[in-house]
């Protein structure tokens, strides 16, 4: 078992205070958006392998990226079943995510779409780091966000009639054609036509429309207040109107959302634990200065109204509270450890990352504080005890 040293990514939308407050350190004044735990090549966790004892108190070696540790002996670190199913790499990435402003409105492809898109861009010799490159790998990117604080987001399309009511209430003449489209077509056609029209509109005309819509949302308040806040961060962005097509969701601590392929979504505000398949494939719909590939986006988006499907964990006799999802690349669960309770054995034949989000629990001989994490290789004996909250990330293999 190894204590992890993790990178915090300073994306502009990040909160300046949420992650420092969890870690118990002073804010720097700069945004601190995501803390990555895992073996993503962009920012792999570092660990210090020790020798001499099984408790990590022996002679320390130098810090190594988790990517290198896994590459040196994949079956030892990940387990044979994980390597056979997912290849010789950790198939998930665990994060602390702290949104102080909206993230881009986005959607992820399924695996077949990612494979085709990646092969197409490779065939056309689009550089992997080009700003207009869409597919960075051949993997899908399902994800789960679990709230640690009240957490706001957008997830999936509303029924067209509901979206029409939200937009019509603004009283903006330029938006009336969208209201008419939403009421005059079958669901899929209505949502597709309106999103296509919004993203393809003349930028100057759309910027003026968004300005008027934002002012109206500010006056109306209530259910329209989130769109005024979004427009404050992205004035004139067509994504402000696109956001009105989606379900607005507020999670309470412990609640979660699962985001599958083709579902448009955006996180708006709050601190959470996020886990995802290890992929960088993102197609953006708005609320971003980055490249938007409208034709490819329209091919990937699932134009159907969906309920957000707020998840609450299912408890087991061991005290593990599991967030059920339909994917195998990750499995997220939570333990609320009570004073005086017996240690809980978490030994598994799969790799694990344990993350403390509260209290002072122990994982083996490692004392943990909020924000601290450890990597547990496949088959490594590990018990957790003490008092506090631990998230457990692993795979289904």
C-alpha positions as CSV (number, residue, x, y, z in Angstrom):
1,X,0.0,0.0,0.0
2,X,1.3,3.4,-0.9
3,X,0.4,6.9,0.1
4,X,-0.2,9.1,-2.9
5,X,1.0,12.6,-3.8
6,X,-1.5,14.1,-6.2
7,X,-1.6,17.0,-8.6
8,X,-4.1,19.8,-8.3
9,X,-5.1,21.3,-11.7
10,X,-5.7,25.1,-11.7
11,X,-8.4,25.3,-14.4
12,X,-10.1,28.7,-14.6
13,X,-13.5,27.4,-13.5
14,X,-12.1,26.0,-10.2
15,X,-13.0,27.2,-6.7
16,X,-10.3,29.1,-4.9
17,X,-11.3,27.8,-1.5
18,X,-13.1,24.4,-1.6
19,X,-10.1,22.0,-2.0
20,X,-7.9,24.0,0.3
21,X,-10.6,24.0,3.0
22,X,-10.9,20.2,2.7
23,X,-7.2,19.7,2.9
24,X,-6.9,22.1,5.8
25,X,-4.4,24.4,4.0
26,X,-4.4,28.1,3.2
27,X,-5.9,29.1,-0.2
28,X,-3.4,30.5,-2.7
29,X,-5.8,32.8,-4.3
30,X,-5.7,30.9,-7.6
31,X,-8.4,28.5,-8.8
32,X,-7.9,24.9,-7.6
33,X,-10.3,22.9,-9.8
34,X,-9.4,19.2,-9.7
35,X,-7.1,16.9,-7.6
36,X,-6.2,13.8,-9.7
37,X,-5.7,10.4,-8.1
38,X,-4.6,7.6,-10.5
39,X,-2.4,6.9,-13.4
40,X,-3.5,9.3,-16.1
41,X,-0.4,10.2,-18.1
42,X,-1.3,13.9,-17.9
43,X,-0.8,14.1,-14.1
44,X,-0.1,10.7,-12.6
45,X,-0.1,10.4,-8.8
46,X,3.4,10.0,-7.2
47,X,4.2,7.4,-4.6
48,X,7.2,6.4,-2.6
49,X,7.8,2.7,-2.5
50,X,9.3,1.6,0.8
51,X,11.4,-1.5,1.7
52,X,11.8,-3.3,5.0
53,X,8.3,-3.6,6.4
54,X,4.8,-4.1,5.1
55,X,3.5,-1.0,7.0
56,X,5.4,1.6,5.0
57,X,7.8,2.4,7.9
58,X,11.0,1.0,6.3
59,X,13.6,2.6,4.1
60,X,12.1,5.0,1.7
61,X,12.9,5.1,-2.0
62,X,12.5,8.0,-4.5
63,X,9.1,9.1,-5.6
64,X,7.8,7.4,-8.8
65,X,4.8,8.1,-11.0
66,X,2.0,5.5,-10.5
67,X,2.1,5.0,-14.3
68,X,5.7,3.7,-14.1
69,X,5.0,1.5,-11.1
70,X,2.1,-0.2,-13.0
71,X,4.1,-0.4,-16.2
72,X,6.9,-2.2,-14.4
73,X,4.6,-5.1,-13.3
74,X,1.0,-4.7,-14.4
75,X,-0.2,-8.1,-13.1
76,X,1.3,-7.5,-9.6
77,X,-0.2,-4.0,-9.3
78,X,-3.6,-4.5,-11.1
79,X,-4.2,-8.2,-10.9
80,X,-4.4,-10.7,-13.7
81,X,-8.2,-10.3,-14.2
82,X,-7.9,-6.5,-14.5
83,X,-5.1,-6.7,-17.0
84,X,-7.0,-9.3,-19.1
85,X,-10.1,-7.2,-19.1
86,X,-8.8,-3.6,-19.5
87,X,-5.1,-4.0,-20.5
88,X,-2.0,-3.1,-18.5
89,X,-3.2,0.3,-17.1
90,X,-5.4,1.5,-14.4
91,X,-8.8,1.9,-16.1
92,X,-10.2,4.7,-13.9
93,X,-9.3,8.2,-12.7
94,X,-10.5,9.5,-9.3
95,X,-10.8,13.2,-8.6
96,X,-11.8,15.8,-6.2
97,X,-13.7,18.3,-8.3
98,X,-14.3,21.9,-7.0
99,X,-16.4,24.0,-9.4
100,X,-16.5,27.7,-8.6
101,X,-17.9,28.5,-12.1
102,X,-19.6,26.4,-14.8
103,X,-17.6,23.8,-16.6
104,X,-18.1,23.5,-20.4
105,X,-21.4,22.0,-21.6
106,X,-20.2,18.7,-22.9
107,X,-21.0,15.1,-24.0
108,X,-18.9,11.9,-24.3
109,X,-18.9,9.2,-27.0
110,X,-19.4,5.5,-26.5
111,X,-16.5,3.2,-27.2
112,X,-17.4,2.4,-30.8
113,X,-17.8,6.1,-31.6
114,X,-14.5,6.9,-29.9
115,X,-12.7,4.2,-31.9
116,X,-14.1,5.4,-35.2
117,X,-13.4,9.1,-34.4
118,X,-9.9,8.4,-33.2
119,X,-9.1,6.3,-36.3
120,X,-10.5,9.0,-38.5
121,X,-8.4,11.8,-37.0
122,X,-5.3,9.6,-37.1
123,X,-6.0,8.9,-40.8
124,X,-6.3,12.6,-41.4
125,X,-3.1,13.3,-39.5
126,X,-4.7,15.6,-37.0
127,X,-2.0,16.2,-34.3
128,X,-3.0,14.7,-30.9
129,X,-2.4,18.0,-29.2
130,X,-4.1,20.2,-31.8
131,X,-6.8,22.5,-30.3
132,X,-9.3,21.2,-32.9
133,X,-8.6,17.5,-32.2
134,X,-11.7,15.8,-30.7
135,X,-10.6,12.2,-30.0
136,X,-7.5,11.8,-27.9
137,X,-7.9,8.0,-27.4
138,X,-10.2,5.1,-28.3
139,X,-12.0,4.8,-25.0
140,X,-15.4,5.9,-23.8
141,X,-15.7,8.2,-20.8
142,X,-18.6,7.4,-18.5
143,X,-18.4,9.3,-15.2
144,X,-19.9,9.6,-11.7
145,X,-20.0,12.7,-9.5
146,X,-20.8,12.3,-5.8
147,X,-21.5,15.5,-3.9
148,X,-19.5,16.4,-0.8
149,X,-21.2,19.8,-0.5
150,X,-24.5,21.0,-2.1
151,X,-23.7,20.6,-5.8
152,X,-25.4,22.0,-8.9
153,X,-25.3,20.8,-12.4
154,X,-27.1,20.2,-15.7
155,X,-27.8,16.6,-16.8
156,X,-29.7,15.3,-19.9
157,X,-32.5,16.9,-21.9
158,X,-35.8,18.1,-20.4
159,X,-39.0,17.2,-22.3
160,X,-39.3,19.7,-25.1
161,X,-42.5,21.1,-23.7
162,X,-40.7,21.9,-20.4
163,X,-37.8,23.5,-22.2
164,X,-40.3,25.6,-24.2
165,X,-41.9,26.9,-21.0
166,X,-38.5,27.9,-19.6
167,X,-37.5,29.8,-22.7
168,X,-40.9,31.3,-23.4
169,X,-41.1,32.8,-19.9
170,X,-38.1,35.0,-20.8
171,X,-40.2,37.0,-23.2
172,X,-37.3,37.4,-25.7
173,X,-38.7,37.8,-29.3
174,X,-35.6,36.2,-30.9
175,X,-36.2,33.0,-28.9
176,X,-39.8,32.5,-30.1
177,X,-38.8,30.4,-33.1
178,X,-37.1,27.9,-30.7
179,X,-40.2,27.8,-28.6
180,X,-42.3,27.0,-31.7
181,X,-39.9,24.3,-32.8
182,X,-39.9,22.7,-29.3
183,X,-43.7,22.5,-29.5
184,X,-44.2,21.4,-33.1
185,X,-42.1,18.3,-33.6
186,X,-41.6,14.9,-32.1
187,X,-39.1,14.9,-29.2
188,X,-35.9,13.9,-31.0
189,X,-36.5,16.2,-33.9
190,X,-37.4,19.1,-31.7
191,X,-34.3,18.8,-29.5
192,X,-32.0,18.3,-32.5
193,X,-33.4,21.2,-34.5
194,X,-33.2,23.7,-31.6
195,X,-29.7,22.7,-30.5
196,X,-28.5,22.8,-34.1
197,X,-30.1,26.3,-34.6
198,X,-28.6,27.6,-31.3
199,X,-25.0,26.5,-32.1
200,X,-25.2,27.5,-35.7
201,X,-26.7,31.0,-35.2
202,X,-24.8,34.1,-36.2
203,X,-22.5,34.8,-33.3
204,X,-23.3,38.5,-33.0
205,X,-27.0,38.0,-33.2
206,X,-26.8,35.2,-30.6
207,X,-24.7,37.2,-28.3
208,X,-27.4,39.9,-28.2
209,X,-30.1,37.3,-27.7
210,X,-28.2,35.8,-24.8
211,X,-27.7,39.2,-23.3
212,X,-31.5,39.8,-23.4
213,X,-32.2,36.3,-22.1
214,X,-29.8,36.7,-19.2
215,X,-31.3,40.1,-18.2
216,X,-34.8,38.4,-18.2
217,X,-33.5,35.5,-16.2
218,X,-32.1,37.9,-13.6
219,X,-35.4,39.7,-13.3
220,X,-37.4,36.4,-13.0
221,X,-35.1,34.7,-10.5
222,X,-36.3,31.4,-9.1
223,X,-36.0,28.6,-11.6
224,X,-34.4,31.0,-14.0
225,X,-31.7,32.2,-11.6
226,X,-29.1,29.5,-12.6
227,X,-29.1,30.7,-16.2
228,X,-28.4,34.3,-15.1
229,X,-25.4,33.0,-13.2
230,X,-24.2,30.9,-16.1
231,X,-24.5,34.0,-18.4
232,X,-22.5,36.0,-15.9
233,X,-19.6,33.7,-16.4
234,X,-20.1,33.3,-20.2
235,X,-21.8,36.5,-21.5
236,X,-23.1,36.0,-25.1
237,X,-22.3,32.3,-25.2
238,X,-24.9,30.2,-27.1
239,X,-24.4,27.6,-24.4
240,X,-26.5,29.7,-22.1
241,X,-29.5,29.0,-24.3
242,X,-28.5,25.3,-24.8
243,X,-28.4,25.0,-21.0
244,X,-32.1,25.8,-20.8
245,X,-32.8,22.6,-22.8
246,X,-31.3,20.5,-20.0
247,X,-32.4,19.3,-16.5
248,X,-31.1,21.5,-13.7
249,X,-30.1,19.3,-10.7
250,X,-29.1,20.1,-7.2
251,X,-27.4,17.3,-5.3
252,X,-27.1,17.1,-1.5
253,X,-24.0,15.6,0.1
254,X,-23.8,11.9,-0.5
255,X,-26.0,12.0,-3.6
256,X,-24.5,11.3,-7.1
257,X,-25.1,11.5,-10.8
258,X,-24.0,9.0,-13.4
259,X,-23.3,10.4,-16.9
260,X,-23.3,7.9,-19.7
261,X,-22.4,8.3,-23.4
262,X,-24.3,10.8,-25.4
263,X,-25.8,12.7,-22.4
264,X,-25.2,16.4,-22.4
265,X,-24.1,17.8,-19.0
266,X,-22.3,20.5,-17.2
267,X,-21.2,20.9,-13.5
268,X,-22.0,24.4,-12.2
269,X,-21.0,24.7,-8.6
270,X,-19.9,22.6,-5.6
271,X,-17.3,20.1,-4.4
272,X,-17.5,16.4,-5.2
273,X,-15.7,13.1,-5.7
274,X,-15.6,12.3,-9.4
275,X,-14.6,9.0,-11.0
276,X,-14.4,8.2,-14.7
277,X,-13.0,5.9,-17.2
278,X,-9.5,6.9,-18.1
279,X,-10.2,8.9,-21.2
280,X,-9.9,12.5,-22.6
281,X,-12.7,12.3,-25.2
282,X,-14.9,15.4,-24.8
283,X,-17.2,17.0,-27.3
284,X,-18.2,20.5,-26.2
285,X,-21.6,22.1,-26.7
286,X,-21.0,25.6,-25.3
287,X,-19.9,27.6,-22.2
288,X,-16.3,27.4,-23.4
289,X,-13.8,29.3,-25.6
290,X,-12.5,25.9,-26.9
291,X,-13.2,24.3,-30.2
292,X,-16.8,23.0,-30.9
293,X,-17.1,20.4,-33.6
294,X,-20.8,20.9,-34.3
295,X,-21.3,18.1,-36.9
296,X,-19.6,15.5,-34.8
297,X,-21.3,16.8,-31.6
298,X,-24.7,16.4,-33.3
299,X,-23.8,12.8,-34.3
300,X,-22.8,11.9,-30.7
301,X,-25.6,13.5,-28.7
302,X,-28.6,11.4,-27.7
303,X,-31.6,13.6,-28.4
304,X,-34.0,12.2,-25.9
305,X,-35.5,13.5,-22.7
306,X,-34.2,11.8,-19.6
307,X,-34.7,12.0,-15.9
308,X,-31.4,13.0,-14.2
309,X,-31.5,9.8,-12.1
310,X,-30.0,11.0,-8.8
311,X,-28.2,8.1,-7.1
312,X,-28.1,7.3,-3.4
313,X,-25.7,4.6,-2.2
314,X,-26.9,1.1,-1.3
315,X,-25.6,-0.1,2.1
316,X,-24.3,-3.6,2.7
317,X,-23.8,-5.5,6.0
318,X,-20.1,-4.6,5.9
319,X,-20.9,-0.9,6.0
320,X,-19.9,-0.3,2.4
321,X,-22.3,2.1,0.6
322,X,-22.1,1.4,-3.1
323,X,-23.0,3.7,-6.0
324,X,-24.4,1.3,-8.6
325,X,-23.4,2.1,-12.3
326,X,-23.7,0.1,-15.5
327,X,-19.9,0.2,-16.3
328,X,-17.0,-2.0,-15.2
329,X,-14.1,0.5,-15.5
330,X,-14.9,1.9,-12.1
331,X,-16.7,1.0,-8.9
332,X,-17.2,3.8,-6.3
333,X,-18.3,3.2,-2.7
334,X,-18.2,5.0,0.6
335,X,-17.5,4.0,4.2
336,X,-18.6,6.1,7.2
337,X,-16.4,4.6,10.0
338,X,-17.7,5.0,13.6
339,X,-15.7,5.2,16.8
340,X,-15.0,1.8,18.4
341,X,-16.2,-0.2,15.4
342,X,-14.3,-3.2,14.3
343,X,-11.8,-2.8,11.4
344,X,-13.2,-3.5,8.0
345,X,-11.3,-5.7,5.6
346,X,-11.1,-4.2,2.1
347,X,-8.8,-6.7,0.5
348,X,-9.6,-7.3,-3.1
349,X,-8.1,-8.9,-6.2
350,X,-8.3,-5.6,-8.0
351,X,-6.4,-2.3,-7.6
352,X,-7.9,0.2,-5.2
353,X,-7.6,3.9,-4.3
354,X,-8.9,4.9,-0.9
355,X,-9.6,8.6,-0.4
356,X,-10.4,10.3,3.0
357,X,-12.9,13.1,2.9
358,X,-13.5,13.5,6.6
359,X,-12.3,12.6,10.0
360,X,-9.1,10.7,10.7
361,X,-9.4,7.1,9.6
362,X,-6.6,4.6,9.2
363,X,-5.9,2.4,6.2
364,X,-3.5,-0.3,7.4
365,X,-0.8,1.7,9.3
366,X,-1.4,4.9,7.3
367,X,-3.3,7.6,9.2
368,X,-5.4,9.7,6.8
369,X,-6.7,13.2,6.9
370,X,-9.2,14.8,4.5
371,X,-7.8,14.8,1.0
372,X,-5.3,12.1,1.7
373,X,-5.3,8.9,-0.4
374,X,-3.5,5.6,-0.8
375,X,-3.1,3.1,-3.7
376,X,-3.7,-0.5,-2.8
377,X,-2.3,-3.1,-5.3
378,X,-4.4,-6.1,-6.2
379,X,-4.5,-8.7,-3.5
380,X,-2.8,-6.4,-0.9
381,X,-4.1,-6.9,2.6
382,X,-5.8,-3.8,3.8
383,X,-8.1,-3.0,6.8
384,X,-9.6,0.4,7.5
385,X,-10.5,1.6,11.0
386,X,-10.9,4.7,13.2
387,X,-13.4,7.4,12.6
388,X,-14.2,9.2,9.4
389,X,-15.3,8.9,5.8
390,X,-13.5,7.0,3.1
391,X,-14.3,6.6,-0.6
392,X,-13.1,3.4,-2.3
393,X,-12.4,3.4,-6.0
394,X,-11.8,0.1,-7.8
395,X,-12.9,-1.9,-10.9
396,X,-15.3,-4.7,-11.7
397,X,-13.1,-7.5,-13.1
